[in-house]
Amino acid sequence: MVNDVTPERLRRLSEPREDVTVLSLYLDLDPSHLSTPPARESAVDSVLADARRAVEDRDLGHEARAGLREALGELDRRLRPSAGMQADGARGLAAFAGVDGSHEIELLRLPAPVPTQVAVDRAAHVEPLIAMAARDRWCVALVNRQAARFHLGDEWALEQTGALDDDVHGRHQQGGWSQRNHEGSIEEEVAHHLDRVARALHVAHVQRGLFGRLLLGAPKELRGALEAALHPDTRAVLAGWVDVDQSAAGADAVRQAAAAAIAEHRAAHRRAALDRLQAGVGSDGGHGVHGLPGVLQALHERRVEVLLLHDGVHRPGGRCPRCGLVSLDAGAPCPADGSALEPIADAVEAGIALAYQQDAEVLVLSEEPRLQTLGGAGAVLRF
């Protein structure tokens, strides 16, 4: 399954620029209700009509409006099944125009459905993409007595990137001393094979930085020896085991087997972040703040380590053109330098951009009562 979303791309897309207006368009491609070309054509008609209205209703200069109109014409040509648009298995598409002022189209294939929607603002609308831009890159290593396969990616896509084979002889069928000696030799070969697998994982993780979390698949009788062979640094990122027959499983079967373990890891990470937030806001001088006004102030002060937002929290506001401060009150002057704030359609999106600029982690949660009771927004602070 394809996924063009990365944290680096979100950081670049969300960064506001002077005198730039960005069109963001999302198209749902969920095959459960858009399985035919006519249904896809109708969906494209609808979202492009919404986009044209958004561009025409926005207070834009002549050049900006003309550029976005041209981009909409290009999108009309590129998105239609009749024009040969290839989604390559994507279940959603995101398109952005005007990110760098050129109004060229940037099209991202998405691994999960997204609500069809349009936004026009000073920066790209990236909140629907955050859950698809995993920070952790995963390795799934499938190991048996003589071979290993290595897959890299995340729950959306896990492609095989390498393999390792050792010439481990089969079991000798004759009895007596010769059988015991031969079986001892085989076990030495298996141990050597597991050591080679462990060394390959150590190089990939520590020296090359190819993954941050590890899942292993192996027959149960090998698991103890394989885990013991791992370098301590590699063992520290081992997140669990998967049951996959490496001789028959393709990349998608590996991804499906790993998805549950990855999802549980992410859920535990979100719970830990909420625990830290509650502890931070529950004590005097704690490293936590909640509610959009306090969170936006902490983002301006570059104090945020983890930004937590409830899905669907959006508020208009303003941004200071001089210092970049974001406020929910677009009519008030900037409290830092007195400048008049520029109105922005979504102060939450502007806050996400500030979070990415200070390399904060951004978590968007849905149906999370603990965050709802904190006003739908919170931040774990660095200091």
C-alpha positions in Angstrom: 0.0 0.0 0.0 1.4 3.4 -1.0 2.1 6.3 1.4 3.7 9.5 0.3 3.3 11.2 3.7 6.4 11.8 5.8 7.1 14.1 8.8 9.6 16.1 6.7 7.0 16.7 4.0 4.4 17.8 6.5 6.9 20.2 8.0 7.6 21.8 4.6 3.9 21.9 3.6 2.7 23.5 6.9 5.3 26.3 7.0 3.6 29.7 6.3 5.3 32.0 3.8 4.8 35.6 3.0 2.4 36.5 0.2 1.5 32.9 -0.5 -2.0 31.3 -0.5 -2.2 27.6 -0.6 -5.1 25.4 -1.9 -5.4 22.1 0.0 -7.7 19.5 -1.5 -8.5 16.0 -0.2 -10.3 13.3 -2.2 -11.7 10.1 -0.6 -10.9 7.0 -2.7 -12.4 4.4 -0.3 -13.3 1.5 -2.6 -16.2 0.6 -0.4 -18.3 3.5 -1.9 -16.1 4.7 -4.8 -15.5 1.5 -6.6 -16.5 2.6 -10.2 -15.2 5.2 -12.6 -18.6 7.1 -12.6 -18.6 7.3 -8.8 -15.0 8.6 -8.9 -15.9 11.2 -11.6 -18.8 12.4 -9.5 -16.6 12.8 -6.4 -14.0 14.8 -8.5 -16.8 17.0 -9.8 -18.0 17.7 -6.3 -14.6 18.5 -4.7 -13.5 20.7 -7.6 -16.8 22.7 -7.4 -16.1 23.2 -3.7 -12.5 24.2 -4.5 -13.6 26.8 -7.1 -16.1 28.3 -4.6 -13.4 28.5 -1.9 -11.0 30.3 -4.3 -13.6 32.7 -5.5 -14.9 33.5 -2.0 -11.4 34.1 -0.6 -10.1 37.7 -0.5 -7.2 37.3 -2.9 -5.1 39.4 -5.1 -5.4 39.1 -8.9 -2.2 37.1 -9.3 -3.0 34.7 -6.5 -6.5 34.0 -7.7 -5.3 33.5 -11.3 -2.7 31.1 -10.2 -5.1 29.0 -8.1 -7.6 29.0 -11.0 -4.9 27.6 -13.2 -4.0 25.0 -10.6 -7.7 24.0 -10.5 -7.7 23.5 -14.2 -4.6 21.2 -13.9 -6.3 19.3 -11.1 -9.4 18.8 -13.2 -7.2 17.2 -15.9 -5.1 15.0 -13.5 -7.7 13.7 -11.0 -10.2 12.2 -13.4 -10.2 8.4 -14.1 -11.1 9.3 -17.7 -7.8 11.1 -17.9 -5.9 8.0 -16.8 -5.3 9.0 -13.2 -3.4 6.2 -11.5 -3.9 6.0 -7.7 -1.7 2.9 -7.4 -3.7 1.4 -4.6 -4.1 4.6 -2.6 -7.3 5.0 -0.6 -7.1 8.8 -0.6 -5.4 11.7 -2.3 -4.2 15.0 -1.1 -3.3 17.8 -3.5 -1.7 21.1 -2.7 -1.2 24.1 -4.9 0.7 27.3 -4.1 2.9 25.9 -1.4 6.0 27.7 -2.8 4.1 30.4 -4.7 4.4 28.6 -8.0 0.9 27.0 -8.0 2.4 23.8 -9.2 0.5 20.7 -8.0 1.9 18.5 -5.3 -0.1 15.2 -5.2 0.2 12.7 -2.3 -1.1 9.2 -2.3 -2.6 8.2 1.0 -2.8 4.7 2.6 -6.2 5.4 4.3 -9.4 7.1 3.4 -9.9 10.8 4.2 -13.0 13.0 4.2 -13.3 14.9 1.0 -12.6 18.6 1.8 -11.0 21.8 0.6 -9.2 24.6 2.4 -7.6 27.9 1.2 -5.1 29.5 3.7 -1.6 30.8 4.1 -0.2 27.3 4.5 -1.3 23.8 3.6 -4.1 22.1 5.7 -2.2 19.0 6.9 -4.1 17.9 10.0 -5.7 14.9 8.2 -2.3 13.6 7.3 -0.6 13.6 10.7 -1.7 10.0 11.7 -0.2 8.8 8.4 3.3 10.4 9.0 4.7 8.0 11.5 7.9 9.1 13.2 9.0 5.5 14.0 10.2 3.4 11.1 9.7 -0.3 11.7 11.7 -3.3 10.8 10.0 -6.7 10.6 12.6 -9.5 10.4 11.3 -13.0 9.5 13.8 -15.6 10.6 14.0 -19.4 10.3 16.9 -21.8 10.8 18.7 -20.9 7.6 17.2 -17.7 6.1 16.0 -14.2 7.1 13.9 -11.6 5.3 13.9 -7.9 6.3 10.9 -5.6 5.7 11.1 -1.8 6.4 8.2 0.7 6.8 5.2 1.1 9.0 1.6 -0.2 9.3 0.8 1.4 5.9 3.5 -0.2 3.9 6.2 -2.8 4.7 8.4 -3.6 1.7 11.1 -6.3 1.7 14.5 -4.5 1.6 16.9 -7.4 2.1 17.5 -11.1 2.8 20.1 -13.3 4.3 20.6 -17.0 3.6 23.0 -19.5 5.2 23.9 -23.0 4.2 22.5 -24.8 7.2 22.4 -28.6 6.5 19.3 -30.6 7.1 19.0 -33.1 10.0 20.8 -36.4 9.5 18.4 -39.4 9.7 20.8 -42.1 10.8 21.2 -43.1 14.4 24.2 -43.5 16.6 27.1 -41.3 17.5 27.3 -39.9 13.9 23.8 -38.6 14.2 24.5 -36.8 17.5 27.8 -35.3 16.1 26.0 -34.2 13.0 23.1 -32.6 14.9 25.6 -30.7 17.0 27.2 -29.3 13.9 23.8 -28.3 12.6 23.0 -26.4 15.8 26.4 -24.6 15.6 25.5 -23.6 12.0 22.0 -22.4 13.2 23.7 -20.4 16.0 26.1 -18.8 13.5 23.1 -18.0 11.3 21.3 -16.2 14.1 24.5 -14.3 15.0 24.6 -13.1 11.4 21.0 -12.0 11.5 21.7 -10.1 14.8 24.7 -8.4 13.3 22.7 -7.3 10.3 20.0 -5.8 12.4 22.5 -4.0 14.6 24.2 -2.4 11.6 20.8 -1.4 10.1 19.6 0.0 13.4 22.6 1.6 15.0 25.0 2.4 12.2 22.6 3.1 9.3 19.6 4.3 11.3 17.2 2.5 9.0 14.6 1.7 11.7 13.6 2.7 15.2 11.4 -0.3 16.2 11.7 -4.0 15.6 9.3 -6.9 15.3 10.6 -10.4 14.9 9.0 -13.5 13.4 10.5 -16.9 14.0 9.5 -20.5 15.0 8.9 -20.7 18.7 11.9 -23.0 19.3 14.2 -20.3 17.8 12.9 -17.2 19.6 14.9 -17.4 22.8 18.2 -18.0 20.9 17.4 -15.2 18.4 16.6 -12.6 21.1 19.7 -13.6 23.1 21.8 -13.1 20.0 20.6 -9.5 19.5 22.9 -6.6 20.4 21.6 -4.9 23.6 20.9 -1.7 21.6 18.8 -3.7 19.1 17.1 -5.7 21.9 16.0 -2.4 23.4 13.8 -1.5 20.4 12.3 -5.0 20.1 8.5 -4.4 20.3 7.2 -7.9 20.0 6.8 -11.0 17.8 4.6 -11.8 14.8 3.4 -15.1 13.4 4.2 -15.2 9.7 5.2 -18.0 7.4 8.1 -16.3 5.6 8.2 -19.0 2.9 4.8 -18.0 1.7 3.9 -14.5 3.0 4.1 -11.5 0.6 4.7 -7.9 1.6 1.0 -7.2 2.3 0.6 -10.3 4.4 3.6 -9.2 6.5 2.1 -5.7 6.8 -1.2 -7.1 8.0 0.5 -9.4 10.6 2.6 -6.5 11.9 -0.3 -3.9 11.9 -1.8 -5.1 15.2 1.5 -4.9 17.1 2.3 -1.5 15.6 -1.2 -0.2 16.5 -0.8 -1.4 20.1 2.6 0.3 20.3 1.1 3.6 19.0 -1.9 3.3 21.4 0.5 2.8 24.4 2.6 5.8 23.2 -0.6 8.0 23.1 -1.6 6.8 26.5 1.8 7.7 27.9 1.7 11.2 26.3 -1.8 11.8 27.8 -0.5 10.6 31.2 2.4 13.1 31.0 0.0 15.9 30.0 -2.3 15.2 32.9 0.6 15.0 35.3 2.0 18.3 33.9 -1.3 20.3 34.2 -2.2 18.7 37.5 0.7 20.2 39.5 2.0 23.7 40.1 4.9 24.4 37.8 4.3 21.1 35.9 5.4 20.6 32.3 2.0 20.7 30.8 -0.6 23.2 29.5 -4.1 22.7 28.1 -6.6 24.7 26.2 -5.9 26.4 22.8 -4.8 29.8 24.2 -2.2 28.4 26.5 -1.1 25.8 23.9 -0.6 28.5 21.3 1.4 30.7 23.7 3.7 27.7 24.6 4.2 27.0 20.9 5.2 30.6 20.3 7.7 30.3 23.2 9.1 27.1 21.5 8.6 25.1 24.7 6.5 22.3 23.3 7.8 18.7 23.2 4.5 17.0 22.3 1.4 18.7 20.9 -1.9 16.8 21.5 -5.0 17.8 19.6 -8.5 16.3 19.5 -9.6 15.4 16.0 -11.9 18.1 14.6 -10.6 21.0 16.7 -10.5 24.0 14.4 -10.7 27.8 15.3 -10.1 30.9 13.2 -7.6 33.3 14.5 -4.7 35.6 13.6 -1.0 35.5 13.1 1.6 38.3 13.8 3.4 39.1 10.5 6.5 40.1 12.4 7.1 37.4 15.2 4.7 34.6 14.0 2.6 34.5 17.2 -0.7 32.8 16.6 -3.8 33.9 18.6 -7.5 33.1 18.6 -8.3 36.8 18.8 -7.5 38.2 15.3 -8.8 41.7 16.3 -6.3 42.2 19.1 -2.7 43.5 18.6 0.2 41.1 19.0 1.0 41.0 22.7 4.7 40.6 21.9 5.3 43.6 19.6 1.9 45.4 19.1 1.6 44.5 15.4 -1.9 44.0 13.9 -2.6 40.4 13.4 -3.3 38.9 9.9 -6.5 36.9 9.9 -6.1 33.1 9.3 -8.7 30.6 8.6 -7.4 28.0 11.2 -5.3 28.9 14.2 -5.0 25.2 15.0 -3.3 24.5 11.6 -1.0 27.4 12.3 -0.2 25.9 15.7 0.7 22.6 14.0 3.1 24.4 11.8 4.8 26.0 14.8 5.0 22.5 16.4 6.8 21.1 13.3 9.1 24.1 13.2 10.4 23.3 16.7 10.5 19.6 16.0 7.7 18.8 18.4 5.7 15.6 18.1 2.1 16.1 17.0 -0.6 13.6 18.0 -4.1 13.9 16.7 -6.5 11.8 18.8 -10.1 10.9 18.3 -12.8 10.0 20.8 -10.3 10.6 23.7 -12.3 11.7 26.8 -9.2 12.7 28.8 -8.2 15.2 26.1 -11.7 16.5 25.7 -11.9 17.4 29.3 -8.7 19.5 28.8 -10.3 21.6 26.1 -9.4 19.4 23.1 -5.8 20.6 23.1 -2.7 20.2 25.3 1.0 20.3 25.2 3.7 18.5 27.1 6.5 21.1 27.6 10.2 20.8 27.4 10.7 23.4 30.2 
